[in-house]
Amino acid sequence: MYEPIRTKSVHTTAGTISDFPHRSREEELDIQLAGHLSALLAATDELRALTPSAELDTAAERLAEQVARLRRSTPPIRATATATAHEPHAAALHRRAHALAGRALVVAASRADTAAAILSAERMDAHSAALAGPRERVAAS
């Protein structure tokens, strides 16, 4: 009923070397996690310019360390932004940073990277608290 395949397969078989380099799943996850953490670092640096704080400075340094570790000691490029505090813009940045931290947390969990997962979860909590406003932070204490 079916005719056998008579042409050579375009797919490589096990044991043959292909013409292009392949990355392992772990390498792909490292690249993806480094990208998410770099984007989170950029949002954090922008927030630091809007509302300077020691907590954001510490978070930025920890994020930079994780990105350098994942990139095998290639330090991330840091943007220096100068801006005046603008509340709607800061809230949008906190929402964006919260989403980026969530993405980083998912990748860190699938990669089983405890340090990056903890840092991502901490940043999600910090951005949630910043979005909650002063009333809910006092009530939660």
C-alpha positions as CSV (number, residue, x, y, z in Angstrom):
1,M,0.0,0.0,0.0
2,Y,2.8,2.5,0.8
3,E,5.8,2.9,-1.4
4,P,9.2,2.9,0.3
5,I,11.2,6.2,0.5
6,R,13.8,6.1,-2.3
7,T,15.5,9.4,-1.7
8,K,18.0,10.2,0.9
9,S,16.6,12.0,4.0
10,V,17.3,15.7,4.5
11,H,17.5,15.1,8.2
12,T,20.8,14.1,9.8
13,T,20.9,10.7,11.4
14,A,22.4,10.0,14.8
15,G,26.1,10.0,14.8
16,T,26.6,12.3,11.8
17,I,28.0,15.8,12.2
18,S,26.0,18.6,10.9
19,D,27.2,21.8,9.2
20,F,25.9,24.1,11.9
21,P,26.6,24.3,15.6
22,H,24.0,23.1,18.1
23,R,23.5,24.2,21.6
24,S,22.3,22.1,24.5
25,R,19.1,22.8,26.3
26,E,21.0,24.1,29.3
27,E,22.9,26.6,27.0
28,E,19.7,27.8,25.5
29,L,18.1,28.3,28.9
30,D,21.2,30.2,30.1
31,I,20.9,32.5,27.1
32,Q,17.2,33.0,27.6
33,L,17.6,33.6,31.4
34,A,20.4,36.1,30.8
35,G,18.2,37.9,28.4
36,H,15.3,38.2,30.8
37,L,17.6,39.3,33.7
38,S,19.3,41.8,31.4
39,A,15.9,43.3,30.5
40,L,15.0,43.4,34.2
41,L,18.3,45.1,34.9
42,A,17.6,47.8,32.3
43,A,14.2,48.4,33.8
44,T,15.7,48.5,37.3
45,D,18.4,51.0,36.1
46,E,15.6,53.2,34.7
47,L,13.7,53.0,37.9
48,R,16.8,53.9,39.8
49,A,17.0,57.1,37.7
50,L,13.4,58.0,38.5
51,T,13.4,57.1,42.1
52,P,16.8,56.5,43.6
53,S,17.0,54.1,46.5
54,A,19.6,51.8,48.1
55,E,17.3,48.8,47.6
56,L,17.2,49.4,43.8
57,D,21.0,49.8,43.8
58,T,21.5,46.5,45.6
59,A,19.0,44.8,43.3
60,A,20.8,46.2,40.2
61,E,24.2,44.9,41.4
62,R,22.8,41.4,42.1
63,L,21.1,41.3,38.7
64,A,24.4,42.4,37.0
65,E,26.2,39.6,38.9
66,Q,23.7,37.0,37.8
67,V,23.9,38.1,34.1
68,A,27.7,38.1,34.2
69,R,27.6,34.5,35.7
70,L,25.2,33.3,33.0
71,R,27.2,34.9,30.2
72,R,30.4,33.4,31.5
73,S,31.8,36.7,33.0
74,T,30.7,39.0,30.2
75,P,29.4,42.0,32.1
76,P,26.1,43.4,31.1
77,I,25.9,46.8,29.4
78,R,24.4,49.3,31.8
79,A,22.4,52.2,30.7
80,T,22.6,55.5,32.5
81,A,19.3,57.3,32.3
82,T,18.6,60.6,33.8
83,A,15.0,61.6,34.3
84,T,12.7,63.4,36.6
85,A,10.3,61.4,38.8
86,H,7.0,60.8,37.0
87,E,4.5,58.6,38.8
88,P,2.6,57.0,35.9
89,H,5.9,56.2,34.2
90,A,7.3,54.7,37.4
91,A,4.2,52.5,37.8
92,A,4.5,51.3,34.2
93,L,8.1,50.5,34.8
94,H,7.2,48.5,37.9
95,R,4.6,46.6,36.0
96,R,7.1,45.8,33.2
97,A,9.8,44.8,35.7
98,H,7.3,42.6,37.5
99,A,6.5,40.8,34.2
100,L,10.2,40.4,33.4
101,A,11.0,39.0,36.8
102,G,8.1,36.5,36.3
103,R,9.6,35.4,33.0
104,A,13.0,35.1,34.5
105,L,11.5,33.0,37.4
106,V,9.9,30.6,35.0
107,V,13.2,30.1,33.1
108,A,15.2,29.9,36.3
109,A,12.9,27.2,37.6
110,S,13.1,25.1,34.5
111,R,16.8,25.5,34.5
112,A,16.9,24.6,38.3
113,D,19.0,27.8,39.0
114,T,18.2,28.5,42.6
115,A,20.1,31.8,42.9
116,A,18.4,33.3,39.8
117,A,15.0,32.0,40.9
118,I,15.3,33.5,44.4
119,L,16.4,36.9,43.0
120,S,13.6,36.9,40.4
121,A,11.0,36.1,43.1
122,E,12.4,38.8,45.4
123,R,12.2,41.3,42.5
124,M,8.6,40.3,41.7
125,D,7.7,40.9,45.4
126,A,9.4,44.2,45.5
127,H,7.7,45.4,42.3
128,S,4.3,44.2,43.5
129,A,4.8,46.1,46.8
130,A,5.8,49.2,44.8
131,L,2.6,48.9,42.8
132,A,0.4,48.3,45.8
133,G,1.0,51.7,47.2
134,P,1.7,53.0,50.7
135,R,-1.8,52.1,52.1
136,E,-1.6,48.4,51.3
137,R,2.1,48.1,52.4
138,V,1.1,49.5,55.9
139,A,-1.8,47.2,56.1
140,A,0.3,44.2,55.2
141,S,2.9,44.9,58.0
